[in-house]
Amino acid sequence: MTNKKGVPGQDAKTNQQLNDNTISLDPEVSPDGKRKTGPDLTPENLQKIAEALPSLDGARLETLCKYHAITPEVVSRRGYRRIEKPGQLTWLRLSEKHGSGLFIPIRGISGDIVSCQVRFD
């Protein structure tokens, strides 16, 4: 039997949590669809975030270069960085549950960081 919005095979408590949105994969969002916490992700703020993140260390740099056929100079020029602490993800308005990963800046035609990707470990 399934509740109105429940999942078949789940107990009533789990279905109630799902219905109440107490189990969530991402942070809360405002009515316009944007996440409520964190700074605006302007090019200036993205640049500050990138500068605050640590550079890739030896083992991660070596792995990236070996498996993606790029040189350390390219990694440095592109500005790849390491996200080590979950709190750093909140700077990018991402949930802390993801843990660590690789910060990949996306640059506009002027060379400024206009967006970013995060590849989680």
Secondary structure by P-SEA (a helix, b strand, c coil): cccccccccccaaaaaaaaaccccccccccccccccccccccaaaaaaaaaacccccaaaaaaaaaaacccaaaaaaacccccccaaaaaaaccccccccbbbbbbbcccccccccccccc
